[in-house]
Amino acid sequence: METLQEKLADPARFLVASELVSVRGSMTEESAIRARDFANQLISSPAIDWISITDNAGGNPQLAPLALGRPILYAGKEVVIHLTCKDLNRNGLESEAWMLSSEGFHNILAMTGDYPVAGLDGLAKPVFDLDSVGLISLLDKMNRGLGPGSGGNGNRPLGKTEFCIGAVTTNFKLREGEVVPQYLKLRKKIECGARFIVNQIGFDARKISELRAWMDAHGLGGTPLIGNVYLLSSRVAQIFHEGRIPGVVVTPALLEICREQSRSADGGRSFFLEFAARQIAVYRGLGFRGVYLGGVHSFRAIEQILAIERSFAPGDWRQFAREIQFSRPGEFFFYASDPATGLADPARETPRPQAPSKHVTALYRISKAAHDSMFVPGTAVAGWGARACAHAKDPMQGPAPLRALEHLTKAALFRCKDCGDCSLPDIAYLCPESQCAKNQRNGPCGGTREGRCEVDGYGDCIWLRAYERLKHDHREQSMLDYAPVVQNQGLRGTSAWANQWLGRDHAAKRQTLPAESPARNPEWQKQ
């Protein structure tokens, strides 16, 4: 059987994937039986290259993807298992990965995951011990073989896994401080081991072309890029428009078209099928390596979409691209529009003026100055602090007066949660534990809504705020240079100052890219 990795390595192929959404309940439930019947039809179709199975999509409790995936894998079809960070800590994720590898599941789509919205007897507690970058890094390390001392395996090295790691990205964002960090995080995902990329649901060909252009311009063009095509309906368009699915946008103009089409004799079915087919044509025309079909629950609909797309002339996609441009007023684009095509012009970046930001506060400036004088190795204060903490009664806490000062100031100024492994310098002096619903330490998740956190009560995304602070200092392009950051929970409740001075925190373990990383592998980039 040809593997997904082998299929991705062939640049002449245009791949088609179908998403299979898991259900709540056991395999005997009627909904599970329908999902299994749909899967059987997908298995028998040579047009479908792989089947992708969700992991508690939307933050809802559902049947584990392996239950649906085993029959598909055993029937000879490639399966991509979604693995998310919302429900499992790093040990649970590693355990899940070992089980997947042992059972023959070698394709993983690594994601941070949606914030939980449901659970037995109330809202579930989210985990987010790792984020997508940390998870990709973990899987990549497993591919290279976890060495001696890696998480408790003593002196015994572990065997290498063979994961084909996928990741998700989105540039369908409104503000500059959302779009650019997403691009930087995309680069970090590829550097850390992602071997293919699926973009988020979106309905703007200009932004789609911009993603392709940005990757090409930044040396990432060899990484296979898969376009997300979602079969709309009037009801689904309304749900997307209301922001009920984090990160997915349907503009008022597109919503009105969907409503109008739903009043036709067939309820808009023919229009929505052709709309999906036109999106496929656009992705093919822009040089994407395939498409990922979502929102489709019958094989007949997939057959119709693919048949419609085959009926188009080779150049039709250019007109479709002009028509499928549903952006929002004031939306940021990294590249200017090409007047001839209406798509991104990679030769002309959009001006990004150095406008004053409300997030560049006096506290930010003071924090920078304090960090540079107290914690940069080689400074007098850093040397004194290291000696004082090393000779303290409890070196994990440091001298009692110093510990009290740290706790008081950081709690008052940053709402510090005393994690002991501080990321304030990584995120422009914003605390991810107290100000980010998902504790994102390696860039933003994809769920922001017009710059705001997807979870009520958190305000503007801390990574948008960090971007604007760093842009003020002309350092925004380096905001993820030191990722991946993996927080050490063993330091919780100890002095972050002492841990910084004595080299115990993540900052002392800055990871360099392995030689086997896709970002350092010219042969992979040529594929």
N, C-alpha and C positions, 0 to 999 in steps of 0.2 A: 504494500500500500504506500502510495506517495504521501510523504508527510507535508504538513503545512509549511514547515521551514523550506522544504525543497520546492514547493509551489511558489513561495515568496521569492526564492532565489532566481526564478525565471522571469526576467523583465518583459518577455513577450506575452505573458499571460495576464488577463484581466480577471480577477477572482471575484466570486460571489459568495457572500456569507449570509446566513439567516439567523436571526436572534430567536431563541426559544426562552420565553419568560417562564420561570418556575411558578408554582402555585402553592397555596397553603393547604396542608392536609397530606395524607398518605397517597401512595400510588393507586389506591382503590377509589379515591374520590373521582367524581365525574369529570371535574376540571383537569385532573391529572391524566385521566384516560384520553381526553381530547388532546392534551399536549403530547401524549405518547403517540397517538394516531398521526398528528401533524408531523412529529419527528420521523415516523416511519416513512411518510411520503417524501420528506427531505432526504432521507437516507438513500432512497431509490433513485433520486434524481442526479444525473451526472452534471447538471448545471450548477449544483450547489457544492462549493468546494469545502466549506466547513460549517458547522453548527455551533453557535455561541450561546452559552447557557448562563443566565443571570444569577447573582448571589444576593438574595433579599433586596430586590430592586425597589427603589423608592423608600428604603428604610423600613420595609414591612417584613414580618416573619414569614418565611416560605420554605418549601421543601428544599433540602440541600441539593445543589446542582448535580452531584454525583449520581443521585437516584435516577435522574433523567438521562444523565450522560453515559452510564455504563452500557445500556442496550445499544446506544448509538455507536460508541467506540467498538463494541464487540461485533457490530454489523459491518465495520470497516470504513466508517465515515470519520473524518477528522473532527475533533471536538475542541473548542476553546472554553475553558472554565473561567468564569469571573471569580476573582479573589479580592476581597475588599477588607479594609482595616477597621471597619466600624464595630464589628462584633467579636474580634479576636485580638489578643495581644501578640507580641512577637513570637512567643513560644507556641501559641496556638496556630499562628500563621505558618511557622516552620513545620509544625506537626502536620498540618493540612497539606503542605507542599510535599512532605515525604510520602504521605499516603497517596497523593495524586501521582507522583512519580512511580511508586510501587505498583499502582494499578494500570499504568500505561498512559496516563493523561500528561502529555508533555507540552501542552499549549495553555498558557495562562495569560489572561488579561488582568493586569495588576492596577487596582484603583484604590483611592482613599475611601470612596463609598459615600452614599447619602446619609445624612443625619437621620437617626431613627425617628419615625413618626407614629409608631404603634408598638404594642407589646401586651402581653398578658397582664391584666389588672393595671394598666397604665403605660406610660412611656418607658421604654427600655433605656438603660444607662449605656451611652456610647463608650467605646473603648478608645480608638484612635491612639494606640500606643505607638504605632508607626503610621506614616503617610505613604502615598503612592511611591515617592522617591525612595523612602526607606525600604519598602517592600520589594521594589525592583532591585535594589542593592542586595537585599537578602537572597533573593532568587539567583542573582548573578553570582554571588559568593558560593551558593550551593552548586551552581554549574561548574565553578572552578575547583570545587572540593573544599569543604570547610576544614581548615587545618587544625593542628593540635592546639588545644586550649580555646577553641571557638565554642563558647557557650556550654562548657561542661563536658566536652568529649575527651578531656584529658590529653594524653599523648597519642591518641589513636586518630589518624586522619580519616575522614569519611569519604565515601565514594562520590564521584561527580554525578550530578543530575544532568538532564538534557532538555531543559525547559526552553521553549521558544516564547520569550516574554514579550507581551504586547502592552501598550499603554494608550491612554486616551488624552486628547488635548482639545481645547476650545479657544477660538479667537472671536467668537460671536459675542463680544462684550462691548459695552457702551463707552467706557472711559479709557483714556490712555493708560492710566495706572492699573487697569485690569488687563488690557491686551498685552502690553509689553512683558509684564511678569509671567503671563501664560507662555509666551514664546521662550523666555529664559528658562522656565521650568521644563518645557518640552526638550530643550537642548540638554538639560541636566538628566532627564529621564533616559535619553539616548546614551549619554555618557555613562550612566550607571548600569546599562545593560538592556534597555528596551530594543527589540529587534523589528517591531512593526508598530505603527501608530494608527489609531482609529480616531477620527475627529468627532466632536459632539454633534448632536442634531442641530441643524441650522438651515436657514432658507435665504441665503445671500451669496450669490455666485462670486461677487467681488471679494468677500471675505474668504471664500473657499480658494479662489485663485491667489489671494494674498498669502495664505498658509503655505501653499505650494511654492510660491516665489520666495518667501522668507526662508524656508528650509533649504532651497537651492542656493540662496545667497550666503547662507551660513554653514555650508559644507555638510549639510544633512540630507542632501537630495538622494543619496543612496539608500536611505531607510525607507522601506515600503510604506506608503501612505494609503489608507483605506477610507473611502468616503462614506459617511453615514446618511442613509436614505430612510426616512420614516414615512410610512403610508398614513397620510392625514385623513381625518374626517372632520365634519363640523364640530362634533363633540370634543374630539381630541384637540382640535385647534383652540377651542375655548379654554380647555384645561391648561394648555401651554401658555395662552395669552394671560391667564390669571396668575401665572408664575407658580403653579402648584408642583411643577417638576423643576427643581433647581437647575439653573443654567440653560434652560431651553426657552427660546423667545419666539413668539408669534406676534408680529406687529398688527396694529389695527387694520392696516391695508390688506394684509394677507387674511386676517380673520374675516373681514367683510367679503372677500372673494369666496372663502370657504362657506360662509353662510349663504351667499347667493347661489352657489353651486348646489348646496344641499336642498334647495327648493326645486331642483329639476326633477324630471320624472323618475330617474333612478337614484334619487337622493344624493347625487354627486359622485356616484361610484366611478363612472367612466372618467370623469375629470380627475379624481384623486389618483386613479391608477396611472393615467398619462402624466400627471404631475410628478409622480415618483419616477416614471420612466425617463422623463426629461432630466431629472436630477442625475440619474445614472449616466445619461449621455454627457452631461456637463463634466462629471468626474472623469469619465473616460477621455473626453477631449482635453482636459487639463493635465492629463498624465498621471492621475492617481492609479494605483496598482489594483484597485478593486473597489467593491462596494459592500456595505454592511446593511442588510435590510432589516428594519425594525417596524413594529406596529402591524405586522402581517401575521394573521392567525390561520390562514388557509393556503394550501399549496396552489390551489387554483388561482388565487390572487397573484402569487409569485410568478406563475406561468404567464399570466396576462401582462404583468409589468415587463418581464423580460422579452416577451414577444413584441410588445409595443416599442421597446427600445431598439430591437433589431430592425424594426421597420423604418427607422429614421435614416436619412442620408448622412454621410460622414461629417458634413459641415453644419448640420442642423443645430448642433450643440451651441454654436456661437450665438444664434438668435435666442435660444432657450436661456443662455447665460445673461443676456440683456434683460429678459423678462423676469427671471428669478433673482431679484435684487430687492429684498425686503429689509432694509436697514432702518434705524431709528434716527430722528432728527438729532444732529449733533454727534452722531456716532463717530468714534475715532477709527481711522484706518492708518496702518503703518505706511502704506504706499499710496501715492496719488492715483487717481483714476486715469486709465488710458482712454482718451476720447474716442479712439477708433473702435475699441472693444467694450468699453464700460467696465473692464476688469482692472486688476492691480497692475500698475506700471512699475516693475522692479527697478527701473532706472531712476525713479523719483520718489524719495521718501517724503512723507508728509512732514512739514515743519512742526517741530515740537518746542514751542516757545518756553522760556524759563520764567513762567508766571509764578508769582508769589503763592504759597500754599498755606492754608489755615493749619496744616499739620506740622509746619516747621515752627515749633514753639520754643520758648526760652528753655523749657525743661530738656528738649532735645539737644540744644546747644550745650547746656551745662553737662548733660550726660556724656556727650562726646568728649568734652574737655576732661571730665573726671576719669573716664575710661582710659584716655590716652596718657594721662599722668599717673594713674594707679595700676593699670593692668597690662600695659604693653611690656613685654619682656625686655629687660635691660634698663628700665627706668629705676630710679632710686626707691620709689615707693613700692614697686613690685618686688624688688629684692628684699626690702625691709619686711614686707608682708609675708613673703615666703619663709623668712627666718622666724618671724614671730609665730606663725601658725605651726611650723614644724616643731617648735619647742613648747607649744602650749600643752596644757594638761590633757586636752582632747584635740589632737590635730585635725579631726574632722570638723570641729566647730571653731577652732582658733581661739584666741584670747577672748574671754567673756565680754569685756567692754566693746571690743571690735565687732563681735557677733551681735550684740545688742544694737549697735549703731547700724549695722547692715540690715537687720530685720526691721528696725523702725523706719529707716529711710526708704527702703525698697517697698515695704507694704504701703506706706503713705503715698509715694510718688508713682509706683507702677502697679499697685494692687498685687504684689508679689505673692505667689502661692508656696514659696519656700521649696522649690523643686530641687535645689542644690546643683543643677546642671543648667546654668542660665543661658538663654538665647537672646537676651536683650541686645548685645552688640550685633547679632546676626540680623535682627529685624528692626534696625534703626531705633532701638530703645523702646520697643513695644513688647509687652509680655504675651506670648502665645497661650499661656495657660489661663490667664484671666481675661484676655480680650479676643480670643479666637475659639469658636465653638468646637473646632476639631483639633486644636493644638497643632496647627500646621507650622512646622519649622523648616520646611524646604520649599517654600513658595505657596501661592494661593491654591485652594481647591477650585473646582469649576462651577461652584454653585452660587456665585455672587449675582445679585440683581441690581443693576445700575450702580455698582460700587458698594452696595450694602451686603452684609453677611446674610446668607440664606436663613439663618436662625434669628428669630425676633429677639431684640434686646441687645444685640452685639454692635449695632451701628455700622459705620464704614469698615470694610475689610481691612485688617491690620496690614496686609501686604500692599494694598493700594496706598495706605497712609505711609508705609515704609518707602514705597517707590517715590512718592512725592517728596519725602524728606531727602532721600538719596539723590534725586534729580536736582534738588536745590544745591547739592554739593558736587554735582557732575559725577556721581558715582553709581548711578542707577544700573548701568550695564554690568556691574560687578556684584549685584546683590545676592547672587546664588553661587559665587565662586567657590565657597567653602562647603557647599552641600556635598554629600548628604549628612545632615545632622541627625544622629540617633541618640535620643535622650537616655541617660543612665538612671533608671528608677532607683538604683541602689544608693544614690546620693541624696534622695529626698529627705528633707529635714536637717541636712547638714549645711555648712556654710559654703555658698557659691563662691564667695571671695576666696576662702581658703582653697577650695577645689581648683579655682582658676590659678592662683599663685603656685600651688604645688603640682599642677599638671594632672589633675584627676578628672577633669570634665571633658566634654566632647571637643572643646577647642584645642586640647592637647593631642587629639587623635585625628587631626585633619586627614581625611582619606585622599589618597591619590588614585587616579584611574589605573586599573590593572591593564597590562598589555593586551589582554584578551577582550577588553571592552569594545563594543561595536564602534564607539567614537574613535578608537585607536586602531581599528582593524581596516586597513585599506581595501582588503579583498571583499569584505562585507559591503563596504561603501560603494564598490564598483558594481555590485549586483543590482 
